[in-house]
Amino acid sequence: GVNYTVLQPGAISALHHAHTVQDEFIYVLEGELTLHSGSSSLKLTAGMCAGFPAGGTAHHLENQGTAPAAYLEIGDRSAGDHVTYPNDDLIAVRTGDTWTFTHRDGTPY
């Protein structure tokens, strides 16, 4: 699906994460966003895009500016997807339409 998202100044899109099954793609419509990918950062402005293949580098977006930024987020919410959060004690697993959240050691939240 496609989500239209507006990030307010100081907001992040999500915790730093990577998907095992789902590819993601974003397209910036207006404003300026900072893409954090692995340990690198890159400014994205209107008309720029970024893709995140399944099994790729952890990433998230941040609005470090003073105005809202809008972008399209495209992905398919794949069944069987595992989402890892390298900076947090969190793993998410999608089974059918349900997400299950656990600590890295497998204990449930």
N, CA, C and O atoms as CSV, one atom per row, in Angstrom:
chain,resi,resn,atom,element,x,y,z
A,1,GLY,N,N,0.811,-1.179,0.000
A,1,GLY,CA,C,0.000,0.000,0.000
A,1,GLY,C,C,0.859,1.249,0.000
A,1,GLY,O,O,2.086,1.198,0.074
A,2,VAL,N,N,0.168,2.361,-0.085
A,2,VAL,CA,C,0.813,3.673,-0.102
A,2,VAL,C,C,0.260,4.503,1.043
A,2,VAL,O,O,-0.955,4.593,1.220
A,3,ASN,N,N,1.144,5.108,1.817
A,3,ASN,CA,C,0.746,6.009,2.900
A,3,ASN,C,C,1.265,7.404,2.613
A,3,ASN,O,O,2.427,7.584,2.249
A,4,TYR,N,N,0.388,8.401,2.783
A,4,TYR,CA,C,0.785,9.805,2.740
A,4,TYR,C,C,1.106,10.191,4.173
A,4,TYR,O,O,0.250,10.085,5.051
A,5,THR,N,N,2.328,10.635,4.416
A,5,THR,CA,C,2.769,10.930,5.776
A,5,THR,C,C,3.324,12.345,5.856
A,5,THR,O,O,4.070,12.782,4.980
A,6,VAL,N,N,2.952,13.055,6.917
A,6,VAL,CA,C,3.516,14.373,7.200
A,6,VAL,C,C,4.277,14.274,8.516
A,6,VAL,O,O,3.717,13.891,9.543
A,7,LEU,N,N,5.556,14.623,8.472
A,7,LEU,CA,C,6.374,14.648,9.689
A,7,LEU,C,C,6.525,16.096,10.138
A,7,LEU,O,O,6.972,16.955,9.378
A,8,GLN,N,N,6.152,16.345,11.359
A,8,GLN,CA,C,6.306,17.676,11.938
A,8,GLN,C,C,7.773,17.885,12.328
A,8,GLN,O,O,8.505,16.911,12.502
A,9,PRO,N,N,8.208,19.130,12.467
A,9,PRO,CA,C,9.587,19.385,12.891
A,9,PRO,C,C,9.916,18.633,14.185
A,9,PRO,O,O,9.144,18.648,15.143
A,10,GLY,N,N,11.070,17.982,14.186
A,10,GLY,CA,C,11.520,17.222,15.351
A,10,GLY,C,C,11.025,15.790,15.402
A,10,GLY,O,O,11.462,15.020,16.257
A,11,ALA,N,N,10.115,15.411,14.497
A,11,ALA,CA,C,9.533,14.059,14.515
A,11,ALA,C,C,10.383,13.080,13.705
A,11,ALA,O,O,11.138,13.471,12.815
A,12,ILE,N,N,10.236,11.782,14.042
A,12,ILE,CA,C,10.853,10.713,13.257
A,12,ILE,C,C,9.752,9.833,12.679
A,12,ILE,O,O,8.638,9.787,13.202
A,13,SER,N,N,10.078,9.136,11.592
A,13,SER,CA,C,9.100,8.277,10.922
A,13,SER,C,C,8.846,6.993,11.695
A,13,SER,O,O,7.727,6.480,11.703
A,14,ALA,N,N,9.866,6.480,12.336
A,14,ALA,CA,C,9.799,5.201,13.055
A,14,ALA,C,C,11.109,5.033,13.807
A,14,ALA,O,O,12.053,5.796,13.602
A,15,LEU,N,N,11.164,4.043,14.671
A,15,LEU,CA,C,12.449,3.670,15.249
A,15,LEU,C,C,13.347,3.159,14.125
A,15,LEU,O,O,12.850,2.672,13.110
A,16,HIS,N,N,14.647,3.263,14.295
A,16,HIS,CA,C,15.626,2.761,13.325
A,16,HIS,C,C,15.360,1.268,13.132
A,16,HIS,O,O,15.440,0.506,14.095
A,17,HIS,N,N,15.043,0.830,11.896
A,17,HIS,CA,C,14.571,-0.538,11.686
A,17,HIS,C,C,14.946,-1.068,10.306
A,17,HIS,O,O,15.325,-0.314,9.409
A,18,ALA,N,N,14.830,-2.391,10.162
A,18,ALA,CA,C,15.014,-3.065,8.877
A,18,ALA,C,C,14.025,-4.214,8.789
A,18,ALA,O,O,13.730,-4.871,9.787
A,19,HIS,N,N,13.513,-4.453,7.580
A,19,HIS,CA,C,12.557,-5.536,7.327
A,19,HIS,C,C,13.276,-6.729,6.701
A,19,HIS,O,O,14.228,-6.556,5.940
A,20,THR,N,N,12.820,-7.938,7.023
A,20,THR,CA,C,13.412,-9.137,6.427
A,20,THR,C,C,12.727,-9.540,5.129
A,20,THR,O,O,13.352,-10.176,4.280
A,21,VAL,N,N,11.449,-9.182,4.955
A,21,VAL,CA,C,10.681,-9.621,3.789
A,21,VAL,C,C,10.201,-8.446,2.935
A,21,VAL,O,O,10.187,-8.546,1.709
A,22,GLN,N,N,9.815,-7.359,3.551
A,22,GLN,CA,C,9.184,-6.249,2.837
A,22,GLN,C,C,10.195,-5.247,2.302
A,22,GLN,O,O,11.070,-4.784,3.035
A,23,ASP,N,N,10.071,-4.911,1.014
A,23,ASP,CA,C,10.787,-3.779,0.444
A,23,ASP,C,C,10.011,-2.512,0.799
A,23,ASP,O,O,8.788,-2.549,0.941
A,24,GLU,N,N,10.713,-1.402,0.942
A,24,GLU,CA,C,10.070,-0.110,1.186
A,24,GLU,C,C,10.626,0.917,0.201
A,24,GLU,O,O,11.748,0.794,-0.290
A,25,PHE,N,N,9.807,1.934,-0.073
A,25,PHE,CA,C,10.196,3.020,-0.964
A,25,PHE,C,C,9.556,4.294,-0.440
A,25,PHE,O,O,8.392,4.280,-0.040
A,26,ILE,N,N,10.298,5.395,-0.438
A,26,ILE,CA,C,9.710,6.677,-0.053
A,26,ILE,C,C,10.004,7.712,-1.138
A,26,ILE,O,O,11.037,7.667,-1.806
A,27,TYR,N,N,9.054,8.654,-1.292
A,27,TYR,CA,C,9.181,9.755,-2.245
A,27,TYR,C,C,8.807,11.037,-1.511
A,27,TYR,O,O,7.693,11.157,-1.002
A,28,VAL,N,N,9.729,11.995,-1.452
A,28,VAL,CA,C,9.498,13.244,-0.724
A,28,VAL,C,C,8.676,14.195,-1.594
A,28,VAL,O,O,9.047,14.501,-2.727
A,29,LEU,N,N,7.548,14.656,-1.038
A,29,LEU,CA,C,6.657,15.573,-1.747
A,29,LEU,C,C,6.971,17.033,-1.444
A,29,LEU,O,O,6.978,17.868,-2.349
A,30,GLU,N,N,7.229,17.342,-0.187
A,30,GLU,CA,C,7.562,18.721,0.190
A,30,GLU,C,C,8.352,18.733,1.486
A,30,GLU,O,O,8.260,17.818,2.304
A,31,GLY,N,N,9.132,19.795,1.652
A,31,GLY,CA,C,9.942,19.921,2.854
A,31,GLY,C,C,11.278,19.213,2.708
A,31,GLY,O,O,11.698,18.848,1.609
A,32,GLU,N,N,11.928,19.032,3.841
A,32,GLU,CA,C,13.247,18.402,3.877
A,32,GLU,C,C,13.281,17.361,4.984
A,32,GLU,O,O,12.856,17.620,6.109
A,33,LEU,N,N,13.788,16.192,4.653
A,33,LEU,CA,C,13.913,15.099,5.616
A,33,LEU,C,C,15.364,14.640,5.671
A,33,LEU,O,O,16.101,14.764,4.693
A,34,THR,N,N,15.758,14.119,6.800
A,34,THR,CA,C,17.068,13.489,6.928
A,34,THR,C,C,16.853,11.988,6.972
A,34,THR,O,O,16.143,11.479,7.840
A,35,LEU,N,N,17.468,11.284,6.034
A,35,LEU,CA,C,17.427,9.827,6.006
A,35,LEU,C,C,18.620,9.318,6.801
A,35,LEU,O,O,19.768,9.615,6.471
A,36,HIS,N,N,18.345,8.556,7.841
A,36,HIS,CA,C,19.388,7.878,8.603
A,36,HIS,C,C,19.385,6.422,8.130
A,36,HIS,O,O,18.399,5.710,8.316
A,37,SER,N,N,20.471,5.989,7.528
A,37,SER,CA,C,20.582,4.636,6.983
A,37,SER,C,C,21.892,4.046,7.483
A,37,SER,O,O,22.973,4.524,7.140
A,38,GLY,N,N,21.783,2.989,8.308
A,38,GLY,CA,C,22.982,2.477,8.955
A,38,GLY,C,C,23.539,3.562,9.849
A,38,GLY,O,O,22.830,4.077,10.713
A,39,SER,N,N,24.799,3.918,9.656
A,39,SER,CA,C,25.404,4.988,10.455
A,39,SER,C,C,25.568,6.277,9.643
A,39,SER,O,O,26.220,7.217,10.098
A,40,SER,N,N,24.977,6.323,8.440
A,40,SER,CA,C,25.080,7.500,7.572
A,40,SER,C,C,23.791,8.305,7.586
A,40,SER,O,O,22.723,7.784,7.907
A,41,SER,N,N,23.903,9.585,7.235
A,41,SER,CA,C,22.739,10.459,7.122
A,41,SER,C,C,22.808,11.206,5.800
A,41,SER,O,O,23.892,11.530,5.315
A,42,LEU,N,N,21.625,11.479,5.211
A,42,LEU,CA,C,21.533,12.148,3.918
A,42,LEU,C,C,20.289,13.015,3.913
A,42,LEU,O,O,19.218,12.567,4.321
A,43,LYS,N,N,20.419,14.263,3.450
A,43,LYS,CA,C,19.272,15.161,3.320
A,43,LYS,C,C,18.487,14.796,2.066
A,43,LYS,O,O,19.066,14.607,0.996
A,44,LEU,N,N,17.170,14.700,2.202
A,44,LEU,CA,C,16.274,14.460,1.076
A,44,LEU,C,C,15.317,15.637,0.970
A,44,LEU,O,O,14.766,16.079,1.978
A,45,THR,N,N,15.114,16.151,-0.243
A,45,THR,CA,C,14.196,17.256,-0.474
A,45,THR,C,C,13.152,16.840,-1.505
A,45,THR,O,O,13.235,15.755,-2.081
A,46,ALA,N,N,12.172,17.708,-1.733
A,46,ALA,CA,C,11.075,17.407,-2.656
A,46,ALA,C,C,11.602,16.876,-3.990
A,46,ALA,O,O,12.517,17.444,-4.587
A,47,GLY,N,N,11.003,15.777,-4.437
A,47,GLY,CA,C,11.387,15.142,-5.689
A,47,GLY,C,C,12.416,14.033,-5.534
A,47,GLY,O,O,12.683,13.299,-6.485
A,48,MET,N,N,12.993,13.904,-4.353
A,48,MET,CA,C,13.979,12.847,-4.121
A,48,MET,C,C,13.289,11.605,-3.568
A,48,MET,O,O,12.215,11.690,-2.973
A,49,CYS,N,N,13.920,10.454,-3.772
A,49,CYS,CA,C,13.346,9.197,-3.294
A,49,CYS,C,C,14.449,8.309,-2.736
A,49,CYS,O,O,15.639,8.552,-2.937
A,50,ALA,N,N,14.014,7.273,-2.027
A,50,ALA,CA,C,14.948,6.285,-1.486
A,50,ALA,C,C,14.238,4.945,-1.412
A,50,ALA,O,O,13.039,4.883,-1.137
A,51,GLY,N,N,14.969,3.885,-1.655
A,51,GLY,CA,C,14.427,2.537,-1.565
A,51,GLY,C,C,15.185,1.728,-0.537
A,51,GLY,O,O,16.382,1.915,-0.323
A,52,PHE,N,N,14.458,0.822,0.096
A,52,PHE,CA,C,15.025,-0.001,1.159
A,52,PHE,C,C,14.667,-1.460,0.884
A,52,PHE,O,O,13.555,-1.886,1.194
A,53,PRO,N,N,15.586,-2.231,0.311
A,53,PRO,CA,C,15.277,-3.629,0.008
A,53,PRO,C,C,15.173,-4.476,1.273
A,53,PRO,O,O,15.839,-4.211,2.274
A,54,ALA,N,N,14.338,-5.484,1.207
A,54,ALA,CA,C,14.217,-6.437,2.316
A,54,ALA,C,C,15.601,-6.991,2.640
A,54,ALA,O,O,16.393,-7.291,1.746
A,55,GLY,N,N,15.874,-7.121,3.939
A,55,GLY,CA,C,17.171,-7.625,4.365
A,55,GLY,C,C,18.278,-6.591,4.314
A,55,GLY,O,O,19.444,-6.909,4.545
A,56,GLY,N,N,17.911,-5.342,4.008
A,56,GLY,CA,C,18.905,-4.283,3.863
A,56,GLY,C,C,19.255,-3.599,5.172
A,56,GLY,O,O,19.019,-4.127,6.259
A,57,THR,N,N,19.813,-2.437,5.039
A,57,THR,CA,C,20.306,-1.645,6.161
A,57,THR,C,C,19.157,-1.005,6.938
A,57,THR,O,O,18.168,-0.570,6.348
A,58,ALA,N,N,19.293,-0.952,8.253
A,58,ALA,CA,C,18.293,-0.284,9.094
A,58,ALA,C,C,18.246,1.202,8.746
A,58,ALA,O,O,19.253,1.796,8.363
A,59,HIS,N,N,17.057,1.790,8.887
A,59,HIS,CA,C,16.845,3.160,8.442
A,59,HIS,C,C,15.667,3.812,9.170
A,59,HIS,O,O,14.843,3.125,9.774
A,60,HIS,N,N,15.600,5.123,9.107
A,60,HIS,CA,C,14.423,5.900,9.497
A,60,HIS,C,C,14.602,7.320,8.978
A,60,HIS,O,O,15.705,7.725,8.611
A,61,LEU,N,N,13.507,8.068,8.950
A,61,LEU,CA,C,13.522,9.457,8.515
A,61,LEU,C,C,13.340,10.369,9.716
A,61,LEU,O,O,12.702,9.997,10.701
A,62,GLU,N,N,13.905,11.567,9.626
A,62,GLU,CA,C,13.755,12.557,10.690
A,62,GLU,C,C,13.551,13.928,10.058
A,62,GLU,O,O,14.213,14.268,9.077
A,63,ASN,N,N,12.641,14.710,10.615
A,63,ASN,CA,C,12.463,16.090,10.177
A,63,ASN,C,C,13.257,16.983,11.124
A,63,ASN,O,O,12.811,17.283,12.231
A,64,GLN,N,N,14.433,17.402,10.679
A,64,GLN,CA,C,15.296,18.273,11.479
A,64,GLN,C,C,15.058,19.748,11.162
A,64,GLN,O,O,15.728,20.624,11.708
A,65,GLY,N,N,14.096,20.013,10.274
A,65,GLY,CA,C,13.825,21.383,9.855
A,65,GLY,C,C,12.840,22.094,10.758
A,65,GLY,O,O,12.528,21.632,11.856
A,66,THR,N,N,12.353,23.235,10.272
A,66,THR,CA,C,11.409,24.056,11.030
A,66,THR,C,C,10.007,24.038,10.436
A,66,THR,O,O,9.100,24.673,10.973
A,67,ALA,N,N,9.819,23.316,9.330
A,67,ALA,CA,C,8.512,23.228,8.675
A,67,ALA,C,C,8.136,21.756,8.494
A,67,ALA,O,O,9.015,20.896,8.445
A,68,PRO,N,N,6.836,21.461,8.396
A,68,PRO,CA,C,6.420,20.079,8.137
A,68,PRO,C,C,7.001,19.572,6.813
A,68,PRO,O,O,7.258,20.356,5.900
A,69,ALA,N,N,7.204,18.263,6.719
A,69,ALA,CA,C,7.675,17.617,5.496
A,69,ALA,C,C,6.714,16.479,5.158
A,69,ALA,O,O,6.305,15.723,6.040
A,70,ALA,N,N,6.358,16.359,3.886
A,70,ALA,CA,C,5.407,15.332,3.450
A,70,ALA,C,C,6.095,14.361,2.497
A,70,ALA,O,O,6.931,14.749,1.681
A,71,TYR,N,N,5.724,13.091,2.622
A,71,TYR,CA,C,6.289,12.079,1.732
A,71,TYR,C,C,5.308,10.927,1.554
A,71,TYR,O,O,4.389,10.742,2.351
A,72,LEU,N,N,5.525,10.160,0.493
A,72,LEU,CA,C,4.784,8.923,0.261
A,72,LEU,C,C,5.659,7.769,0.708
A,72,LEU,O,O,6.857,7.730,0.430
A,73,GLU,N,N,5.042,6.835,1.402
A,73,GLU,CA,C,5.722,5.639,1.904
A,73,GLU,C,C,5.037,4.442,1.250
A,73,GLU,O,O,3.828,4.263,1.395
A,74,ILE,N,N,5.802,3.626,0.536
A,74,ILE,CA,C,5.231,2.525,-0.224
A,74,ILE,C,C,5.828,1.208,0.253
A,74,ILE,O,O,7.047,1.059,0.329
A,75,GLY,N,N,4.954,0.249,0.575
A,75,GLY,CA,C,5.357,-1.079,1.018
A,75,GLY,C,C,4.143,-1.982,0.997
A,75,GLY,O,O,3.025,-1.503,0.809
A,76,ASP,N,N,4.336,-3.275,1.184
A,76,ASP,CA,C,3.195,-4.193,1.051
A,76,ASP,C,C,2.783,-4.903,2.332
A,76,ASP,O,O,1.882,-5.741,2.286
A,77,ARG,N,N,3.398,-4.610,3.469
A,77,ARG,CA,C,3.037,-5.250,4.741
A,77,ARG,C,C,3.044,-6.773,4.598
A,77,ARG,O,O,2.068,-7.444,4.935
A,78,SER,N,N,4.133,-7.296,4.105
A,78,SER,CA,C,4.280,-8.720,3.795
A,78,SER,C,C,4.096,-9.618,5.009
A,78,SER,O,O,4.658,-9.367,6.075
A,79,ALA,N,N,3.297,-10.672,4.832
A,79,ALA,CA,C,3.161,-11.694,5.879
A,79,ALA,C,C,4.517,-12.359,6.074
A,79,ALA,O,O,5.269,-12.540,5.116
A,80,GLY,N,N,4.824,-12.718,7.304
A,80,GLY,CA,C,6.095,-13.365,7.606
A,80,GLY,C,C,7.254,-12.405,7.776
A,80,GLY,O,O,8.385,-12.827,8.015
A,81,ASP,N,N,6.979,-11.110,7.655
A,81,ASP,CA,C,8.036,-10.112,7.807
A,81,ASP,C,C,8.499,-10.047,9.260
A,81,ASP,O,O,7.682,-10.086,10.180
A,82,HIS,N,N,9.786,-9.950,9.456
A,82,HIS,CA,C,10.382,-9.687,10.767
A,82,HIS,C,C,11.022,-8.308,10.676
A,82,HIS,O,O,11.727,-8.007,9.713
A,83,VAL,N,N,10.780,-7.486,11.665
A,83,VAL,CA,C,11.384,-6.158,11.697
A,83,VAL,C,C,12.344,-6.111,12.873
A,83,VAL,O,O,11.960,-6.360,14.016
A,84,THR,N,N,13.586,-5.792,12.581
A,84,THR,CA,C,14.590,-5.691,13.634
A,84,THR,C,C,14.872,-4.220,13.904
A,84,THR,O,O,14.839,-3.386,12.999
A,85,TYR,N,N,15.148,-3.921,15.158
A,85,TYR,CA,C,15.413,-2.560,15.619
A,85,TYR,C,C,16.776,-2.568,16.311
A,85,TYR,O,O,16.851,-2.812,17.516
A,86,PRO,N,N,17.861,-2.303,15.561
A,86,PRO,CA,C,19.205,-2.473,16.117
A,86,PRO,C,C,19.538,-1.562,17.293
A,86,PRO,O,O,20.441,-1.875,18.070
A,87,ASN,N,N,18.836,-0.452,17.442
A,87,ASN,CA,C,19.117,0.472,18.546
A,87,ASN,C,C,18.174,0.279,19.728
A,87,ASN,O,O,18.277,0.995,20.724
A,88,ASP,N,N,17.259,-0.678,19.627
A,88,ASP,CA,C,16.245,-0.897,20.660
A,88,ASP,C,C,16.076,-2.389,20.921
A,88,ASP,O,O,16.362,-3.212,20.052
A,89,ASP,N,N,15.617,-2.733,22.108
A,89,ASP,CA,C,15.363,-4.127,22.492
A,89,ASP,C,C,13.978,-4.527,21.993
A,89,ASP,O,O,13.046,-4.696,22.779
A,90,LEU,N,N,13.858,-4.677,20.666
A,90,LEU,CA,C,12.554,-4.901,20.050
A,90,LEU,C,C,12.698,-5.692,18.759
A,90,LEU,O,O,13.595,-5.440,17.954
A,91,ILE,N,N,11.795,-6.658,18.577
A,91,ILE,CA,C,11.626,-7.383,17.319
A,91,ILE,C,C,10.130,-7.472,17.067
A,91,ILE,O,O,9.359,-7.767,17.981
A,92,ALA,N,N,9.717,-7.218,15.829
A,92,ALA,CA,C,8.307,-7.326,15.447
A,92,ALA,C,C,8.179,-8.402,14.379
A,92,ALA,O,O,8.977,-8.449,13.442
A,93,VAL,N,N,7.175,-9.268,14.517
A,93,VAL,CA,C,6.934,-10.348,13.554
A,93,VAL,C,C,5.495,-10.244,13.080
A,93,VAL,O,O,4.574,-10.155,13.892
A,94,ARG,N,N,5.298,-10.256,11.759
A,94,ARG,CA,C,3.951,-10.192,11.183
A,94,ARG,C,C,3.512,-11.594,10.793
A,94,ARG,O,O,4.161,-12.264,9.990
A,95,THR,N,N,2.395,-12.027,11.377
A,95,THR,CA,C,1.778,-13.309,11.044
A,95,THR,C,C,0.367,-12.998,10.567
A,95,THR,O,O,-0.481,-12.582,11.356
A,96,GLY,N,N,0.113,-13.198,9.273
A,96,GLY,CA,C,-1.186,-12.801,8.728
A,96,GLY,C,C,-1.329,-11.296,8.849
A,96,GLY,O,O,-0.493,-10.543,8.349
A,97,ASP,N,N,-2.395,-10.857,9.515
A,97,ASP,CA,C,-2.628,-9.427,9.722
A,97,ASP,C,C,-2.222,-8.957,11.112
A,97,ASP,O,O,-2.533,-7.830,11.495
A,98,THR,N,N,-1.534,-9.798,11.872
A,98,THR,CA,C,-1.219,-9.501,13.269
A,98,THR,C,C,0.282,-9.328,13.479
A,98,THR,O,O,1.091,-10.108,12.975
A,99,TRP,N,N,0.636,-8.285,14.238
A,99,TRP,CA,C,2.022,-8.078,14.639
A,99,TRP,C,C,2.215,-8.589,16.056
A,99,TRP,O,O,1.364,-8.373,16.919
A,100,THR,N,N,3.333,-9.268,16.298
A,100,THR,CA,C,3.732,-9.702,17.631
A,100,THR,C,C,5.050,-9.011,17.957
A,100,THR,O,O,5.970,-8.991,17.139
A,101,PHE,N,N,5.134,-8.442,19.165
A,101,PHE,CA,C,6.328,-7.700,19.573
A,101,PHE,C,C,7.009,-8.415,20.730
A,101,PHE,O,O,6.375,-8.767,21.725
A,102,THR,N,N,8.318,-8.624,20.579
A,102,THR,CA,C,9.088,-9.290,21.628
A,102,THR,C,C,10.382,-8.523,21.883
A,102,THR,O,O,10.794,-7.670,21.096
A,103,HIS,N,N,11.004,-8.855,23.008
A,103,HIS,CA,C,12.364,-8.398,23.273
A,103,HIS,C,C,13.298,-9.208,22.370
A,103,HIS,O,O,12.878,-10.211,21.793
A,104,ARG,N,N,14.528,-8.795,22.244
A,104,ARG,CA,C,15.496,-9.530,21.417
A,104,ARG,C,C,15.664,-10.972,21.867
A,104,ARG,O,O,15.944,-11.846,21.047
A,105,ASP,N,N,15.497,-11.234,23.162
A,105,ASP,CA,C,15.649,-12.605,23.660
A,105,ASP,C,C,14.387,-13.442,23.458
A,105,ASP,O,O,14.346,-14.602,23.866
A,106,GLY,N,N,13.355,-12.864,22.832
A,106,GLY,CA,C,12.132,-13.604,22.531
A,106,GLY,C,C,11.024,-13.472,23.555
A,106,GLY,O,O,9.907,-13.923,23.303
A,107,THR,N,N,11.296,-12.865,24.708
A,107,THR,CA,C,10.229,-12.704,25.701
A,107,THR,C,C,9.256,-11.635,25.216
A,107,THR,O,O,9.676,-10.605,24.689
A,108,PRO,N,N,7.948,-11.879,25.393
A,108,PRO,CA,C,6.947,-10.936,24.877
A,108,PRO,C,C,6.894,-9.636,25.674
A,108,PRO,O,O,7.276,-9.588,26.843
A,109,TYR,N,N,6.418,-8.599,25.024
A,109,TYR,CA,C,6.146,-7.326,25.706
A,109,TYR,C,C,4.807,-7.423,26.387
A,109,TYR,O,O,4.369,-6.466,27.026
